[in-house]
Amino acid sequence: MDHSKHIRLVESELNAATRDDATVYGADDAKIGKVSHVHGMGMTGDVIVDVGGFLGLGTKPVSLKINQLDFMRDEHGHVHATTTWTKAQVEALPQHMHS
């Protein structure tokens, strides 16, 4: 997927309605997982991404800083995010534990 033609979201657009369930793509354009939810606000929040598993079963939630993701909208209006991390690097992160 050519993300260079997609429109970057500005901070004011980064709300639960646009972020949650967004697909996250890695440095090699591999699909990493989906945004589950965010802890915190603004550009200092932690994005919880469900990785691994199959059809939503067996996924592991991991935490990335929101500034490690570039949220954008494709030509069809779908929101997704990219990161410089690879799928293997994100999957190797420790499981996020809900507090």
N, CA and C atoms as an extended XYZ file, in Angstrom:
297
Properties=species:S:1:pos:R:3:atomname:S:1:resname:S:1:resid:I:1 pbc="F F F"
N         0.851       -1.171        0.000 N   MET     1
C         0.000        0.000        0.000 CA  MET     1
C         0.899        1.237        0.000 C   MET     1
N         0.588        2.176       -0.841 N   ASP     2
C         1.373        3.406       -0.929 CA  ASP     2
C         0.801        4.441        0.032 C   ASP     2
N         1.381        4.519        1.224 N   HIS     3
C         0.879        5.435        2.249 CA  HIS     3
C         1.220        6.890        1.949 C   HIS     3
N         2.142        7.135        1.014 N   SER     4
C         2.564        8.504        0.734 CA  SER     4
C         1.424        9.352        0.166 C   SER     4
N         0.405        8.722       -0.385 N   LYS     5
C        -0.721        9.462       -0.966 CA  LYS     5
C        -1.878        9.616        0.011 C   LYS     5
N        -1.732        9.089        1.219 N   HIS     6
C        -2.802        9.157        2.208 CA  HIS     6
C        -2.694       10.429        3.032 C   HIS     6
N        -3.823       10.902        3.509 N   ILE     7
C        -3.893       12.169        4.238 CA  ILE     7
C        -3.643       11.924        5.716 C   ILE     7
N        -2.589       12.570        6.256 N   ARG     8
C        -2.269       12.446        7.685 CA  ARG     8
C        -3.346       13.122        8.509 C   ARG     8
N        -3.702       12.490        9.634 N   LEU     9
C        -4.669       13.089       10.542 CA  LEU     9
C        -3.965       14.097       11.437 C   LEU     9
N        -4.631       15.178       11.734 N   VAL    10
C        -4.092       16.153       12.669 CA  VAL    10
C        -4.518       15.738       14.075 C   VAL    10
N        -3.853       16.276       15.077 N   GLU    11
C        -4.091       15.864       16.465 CA  GLU    11
C        -5.562       15.963       16.860 C   GLU    11
N        -6.255       16.976       16.395 N   SER    12
C        -7.665       17.145       16.768 CA  SER    12
C        -8.557       16.029       16.214 C   SER    12
N        -8.087       15.305       15.201 N   GLU    13
C        -8.854       14.197       14.620 CA  GLU    13
C        -8.594       12.868       15.334 C   GLU    13
N        -7.592       12.841       16.206 N   LEU    14
C        -7.224       11.595       16.874 CA  LEU    14
C        -8.109       11.351       18.094 C   LEU    14
N        -9.323       10.928       17.831 N   ASN    15
C       -10.248       10.603       18.909 CA  ASN    15
C       -10.627        9.128       18.794 C   ASN    15
N       -11.377        8.642       19.766 N   ALA    16
C       -11.733        7.225       19.797 CA  ALA    16
C       -12.445        6.789       18.522 C   ALA    16
N       -13.283        7.642       17.983 N   ALA    17
C       -14.040        7.279       16.779 CA  ALA    17
C       -13.130        7.030       15.576 C   ALA    17
N       -12.023        7.745       15.484 N   THR    18
C       -11.131        7.567       14.336 CA  THR    18
C       -10.012        6.573       14.619 C   THR    18
N        -9.546        6.484       15.868 N   ARG    19
C        -8.402        5.625       16.202 CA  ARG    19
C        -8.786        4.170       16.411 C   ARG    19
N        -9.820        3.947       17.234 N   ASP    20
C       -10.160        2.584       17.636 CA  ASP    20
C       -10.509        1.729       16.422 C   ASP    20
N        -9.965        0.535       16.392 N   ASP    21
C       -10.131       -0.448       15.307 CA  ASP    21
C        -9.313       -0.117       14.059 C   ASP    21
N        -8.486        0.930       14.108 N   ALA    22
C        -7.637        1.247       12.960 CA  ALA    22
C        -6.586        0.148       12.792 C   ALA    22
N        -6.354       -0.271       11.580 N   THR    23
C        -5.315       -1.255       11.293 CA  THR    23
C        -3.961       -0.575       11.378 C   THR    23
N        -2.976       -1.272       11.960 N   VAL    24
C        -1.618       -0.755       12.087 CA  VAL    24
C        -0.711       -1.570       11.164 C   VAL    24
N         0.068       -0.867       10.337 N   TYR    25
C         1.006       -1.485        9.411 CA  TYR    25
C         2.432       -1.189        9.850 C   TYR    25
N         3.317       -2.170        9.695 N   GLY    26
C         4.703       -2.028       10.106 CA  GLY    26
C         5.583       -1.426        9.039 C   GLY    26
N         6.874       -1.355        9.379 N   ALA    27
C         7.862       -0.752        8.494 CA  ALA    27
C         7.915       -1.444        7.132 C   ALA    27
N         7.665       -2.754        7.121 N   ASP    28
C         7.688       -3.515        5.876 CA  ASP    28
C         6.301       -3.624        5.255 C   ASP    28
N         5.373       -2.795        5.719 N   ASP    29
C         3.984       -2.735        5.263 CA  ASP    29
C         3.181       -3.980        5.637 C   ASP    29
N         3.712       -4.790        6.552 N   ALA    30
C         2.968       -5.951        7.035 CA  ALA    30
C         1.912       -5.484        8.023 C   ALA    30
N         0.752       -6.115        7.962 N   LYS    31
C        -0.312       -5.794        8.911 CA  LYS    31
C         0.087       -6.315       10.282 C   LYS    31
N         0.177       -5.404       11.277 N   ILE    32
C         0.605       -5.762       12.625 CA  ILE    32
C        -0.587       -6.131       13.493 C   ILE    32
N        -1.637       -5.343       13.432 N   GLY    33
C        -2.797       -5.582       14.281 CA  GLY    33
C        -3.765       -4.425       14.195 C   GLY    33
N        -4.629       -4.323       15.217 N   LYS    34
C        -5.629       -3.255       15.259 CA  LYS    34
C        -5.549       -2.513       16.583 C   LYS    34
N        -5.846       -1.216       16.518 N   VAL    35
C        -5.891       -0.396       17.724 CA  VAL    35
C        -7.092       -0.838       18.548 C   VAL    35
N        -6.840       -1.173       19.797 N   SER    36
C        -7.900       -1.557       20.719 CA  SER    36
C        -8.456       -0.315       21.409 C   SER    36
N        -7.562        0.463       22.007 N   HIS    37
C        -7.946        1.682       22.713 CA  HIS    37
C        -6.696        2.475       23.044 C   HIS    37
N        -6.880        3.635       23.674 N   VAL    38
C        -5.769        4.519       24.013 CA  VAL    38
C        -5.871        4.887       25.485 C   VAL    38
N        -4.713        4.898       26.157 N   HIS    39
C        -4.616        5.401       27.528 CA  HIS    39
C        -3.977        6.773       27.459 C   HIS    39
N        -4.554        7.744       28.129 N   GLY    40
C        -4.002        9.090       28.121 CA  GLY    40
C        -4.626        9.918       27.020 C   GLY    40
N        -4.104       11.138       26.889 N   MET    41
C        -4.672       12.065       25.920 CA  MET    41
C        -3.568       12.707       25.093 C   MET    41
N        -3.971       13.236       23.965 N   GLY    42
C        -3.047       13.972       23.112 CA  GLY    42
C        -1.919       13.106       22.592 C   GLY    42
N        -0.803       13.738       22.315 N   MET    43
C         0.328       13.049       21.703 CA  MET    43
C         1.222       12.342       22.718 C   MET    43
N         0.789       12.264       23.981 N   THR    44
C         1.572       11.548       24.991 CA  THR    44
C         0.895       10.249       25.415 C   THR    44
N        -0.211        9.915       24.787 N   GLY    45
C        -0.960        8.718       25.153 CA  GLY    45
C        -0.279        7.436       24.703 C   GLY    45
N        -0.772        6.335       25.263 N   ASP    46
C        -0.311        4.999       24.883 CA  ASP    46
C        -1.408        4.326       24.072 C   ASP    46
N        -1.044        3.839       22.908 N   VAL    47
C        -1.984        3.145       22.041 CA  VAL    47
C        -1.846        1.647       22.307 C   VAL    47
N        -2.962        1.004       22.634 N   ILE    48
C        -2.956       -0.429       22.860 CA  ILE    48
C        -3.356       -1.098       21.545 C   ILE    48
N        -2.443       -1.928       21.034 N   VAL    49
C        -2.639       -2.597       19.754 CA  VAL    49
C        -2.753       -4.096       20.009 C   VAL    49
N        -3.798       -4.713       19.472 N   ASP    50
C        -3.958       -6.164       19.560 CA  ASP    50
C        -3.192       -6.790       18.405 C   ASP    50
N        -2.191       -7.625       18.738 N   VAL    51
C        -1.344       -8.246       17.722 CA  VAL    51
C        -1.459       -9.764       17.797 C   VAL    51
N        -1.067      -10.406       16.706 N   GLY    52
C        -1.077      -11.864       16.665 CA  GLY    52
C        -2.488      -12.406       16.589 C   GLY    52
N        -2.585      -13.688       16.829 N   GLY    53
C        -3.894      -14.329       16.832 CA  GLY    53
C        -4.433      -14.537       15.436 C   GLY    53
N        -5.658      -15.055       15.411 N   PHE    54
C        -6.324      -15.338       14.145 CA  PHE    54
C        -7.803      -15.040       14.333 C   PHE    54
N        -8.346      -14.181       13.496 N   LEU    55
C        -9.750      -13.775       13.569 CA  LEU    55
C       -10.137      -13.251       14.951 C   LEU    55
N        -9.202      -12.534       15.572 N   GLY    56
C        -9.474      -11.932       16.869 CA  GLY    56
C        -9.242      -12.848       18.055 C   GLY    56
N        -8.949      -14.111       17.821 N   LEU    57
C        -8.696      -15.058       18.912 CA  LEU    57
C        -7.198      -15.180       19.147 C   LEU    57
N        -6.811      -15.181       20.407 N   GLY    58
C        -5.405      -15.347       20.745 CA  GLY    58
C        -4.557      -14.109       20.539 C   GLY    58
N        -5.187      -12.946       20.468 N   THR    59
C        -4.411      -11.726       20.292 CA  THR    59
C        -3.762      -11.325       21.615 C   THR    59
N        -2.688      -10.561       21.496 N   LYS    60
C        -1.968      -10.060       22.662 CA  LYS    60
C        -1.959       -8.541       22.583 C   LYS    60
N        -2.455       -7.853       23.625 N   PRO    61
C        -2.395       -6.391       23.609 CA  PRO    61
C        -0.994       -5.902       23.980 C   PRO    61
N        -0.452       -5.002       23.173 N   VAL    62
C         0.837       -4.377       23.464 CA  VAL    62
C         0.654       -2.868       23.417 C   VAL    62
N         1.568       -2.147       24.043 N   SER    63
C         1.459       -0.701       24.142 CA  SER    63
C         2.539       -0.006       23.323 C   SER    63
N         2.116        0.948       22.506 N   LEU    64
C         3.020        1.823       21.762 CA  LEU    64
C         2.664        3.266       22.096 C   LEU    64
N         3.639        4.131       22.138 N   LYS    65
C         3.369        5.558       22.311 CA  LYS    65
C         2.674        6.065       21.042 C   LYS    65
N         1.721        6.948       21.230 N   ILE    66
C         0.964        7.440       20.086 CA  ILE    66
C         1.882        8.140       19.078 C   ILE    66
N         2.978        8.739       19.563 N   ASN    67
C         3.889        9.427       18.636 CA  ASN    67
C         4.759        8.447       17.842 C   ASN    67
N         4.624        7.138       18.107 N   GLN    68
C         5.310        6.120       17.314 CA  GLN    68
C         4.441        5.645       16.150 C   GLN    68
N         3.240        6.212       16.051 N   LEU    69
C         2.306        5.851       14.992 CA  LEU    69
C         1.958        7.079       14.167 C   LEU    69
N         1.771        6.863       12.887 N   ASP    70
C         1.368        7.925       11.971 CA  ASP    70
C        -0.026        7.559       11.462 C   ASP    70
N        -1.052        8.213       12.011 N   PHE    71
C        -2.429        7.922       11.616 CA  PHE    71
C        -2.761        8.679       10.342 C   PHE    71
N        -3.467        8.015        9.421 N   MET    72
C        -3.812        8.611        8.138 CA  MET    72
C        -5.111        8.016        7.605 C   MET    72
N        -5.647        8.664        6.599 N   ARG    73
C        -6.892        8.232        5.966 CA  ARG    73
C        -6.575        7.889        4.513 C   ARG    73
N        -7.033        6.701        4.075 N   ASP    74
C        -6.761        6.303        2.693 CA  ASP    74
C        -7.775        6.934        1.741 C   ASP    74
N        -7.657        6.602        0.468 N   GLU    75
C        -8.523        7.203       -0.555 CA  GLU    75
C        -9.997        6.841       -0.389 C   GLU    75
N       -10.295        5.822        0.428 N   HIS    76
C       -11.676        5.415        0.686 CA  HIS    76
C       -12.195        5.972        2.014 C   HIS    76
N       -11.352        6.737        2.720 N   GLY    77
C       -11.749        7.332        3.988 CA  GLY    77
C       -11.470        6.474        5.201 C   GLY    77
N       -10.860        5.304        5.000 N   HIS    78
C       -10.555        4.411        6.118 CA  HIS    78
C        -9.291        4.877        6.848 C   HIS    78
N        -9.364        4.913        8.169 N   VAL    79
C        -8.218        5.332        8.984 CA  VAL    79
C        -7.359        4.120        9.294 C   VAL    79
N        -6.056        4.305        9.168 N   HIS    80
C        -5.081        3.289        9.536 CA  HIS    80
C        -3.847        4.013       10.058 C   HIS    80
N        -2.895        3.246       10.546 N   ALA    81
C        -1.668        3.850       11.075 CA  ALA    81
C        -0.464        3.066       10.574 C   ALA    81
N         0.660        3.760       10.498 N   THR    82
C         1.918        3.108       10.167 CA  THR    82
C         2.908        3.366       11.300 C   THR    82
N         3.888        2.502       11.395 N   THR    83
C         4.953        2.663       12.378 CA  THR    83
C         6.270        2.244       11.745 C   THR    83
N         7.365        2.714       12.307 N   THR    84
C         8.681        2.312       11.823 CA  THR    84
C         9.090        0.969       12.412 C   THR    84
N         8.301        0.462       13.362 N   TRP    85
C         8.566       -0.842       13.962 CA  TRP    85
C         8.155       -1.939       12.972 C   TRP    85
N         8.809       -3.087       13.048 N   THR    86
C         8.396       -4.227       12.233 CA  THR    86
C         7.366       -5.038       13.007 C   THR    86
N         6.679       -5.914       12.320 N   LYS    87
C         5.698       -6.781       12.959 CA  LYS    87
C         6.351       -7.615       14.056 C   LYS    87
N         7.537       -8.149       13.770 N   ALA    88
C         8.250       -8.982       14.757 CA  ALA    88
C         8.608       -8.174       16.002 C   ALA    88
N         9.040       -6.923       15.827 N   GLN    89
C         9.389       -6.088       16.974 CA  GLN    89
C         8.167       -5.807       17.845 C   GLN    89
N         7.046       -5.508       17.231 N   VAL    90
C         5.837       -5.213       17.999 CA  VAL    90
C         5.331       -6.473       18.696 C   VAL    90
N         5.341       -7.606       18.002 N   GLU    91
C         4.886       -8.854       18.610 CA  GLU    91
C         5.776       -9.278       19.776 C   GLU    91
N         7.037       -8.839       19.778 N   ALA    92
C         7.971       -9.197       20.850 CA  ALA    92
C         7.805       -8.322       22.094 C   ALA    92
N         7.020       -7.246       21.998 N   LEU    93
C         6.800       -6.381       23.154 CA  LEU    93
C         6.051       -7.152       24.239 C   LEU    93
N         6.257       -6.765       25.495 N   PRO    94
C         5.512       -7.441       26.574 CA  PRO    94
C         4.020       -7.161       26.483 C   PRO    94
N         3.250       -8.097       26.973 N   GLN    95
C         1.800       -7.933       26.967 CA  GLN    95
C         1.414       -6.778       27.872 C   GLN    95
N         0.524       -5.936       27.366 N   HIS    96
C        -0.009       -4.824       28.154 CA  HIS    96
C        -1.004       -5.382       29.150 C   HIS    96
N        -0.801       -5.037       30.407 N   MET    97
C        -1.706       -5.501       31.463 CA  MET    97
C        -2.611       -4.342       31.849 C   MET    97
N        -3.902       -4.571       31.831 N   HIS    98
C        -4.868       -3.550       32.240 CA  HIS    98
C        -4.729       -3.291       33.715 C   HIS    98
N        -4.732       -2.014       34.085 N   SER    99
C        -4.607       -1.686       35.511 CA  SER    99
C        -5.909       -1.224       36.095 C   SER    99
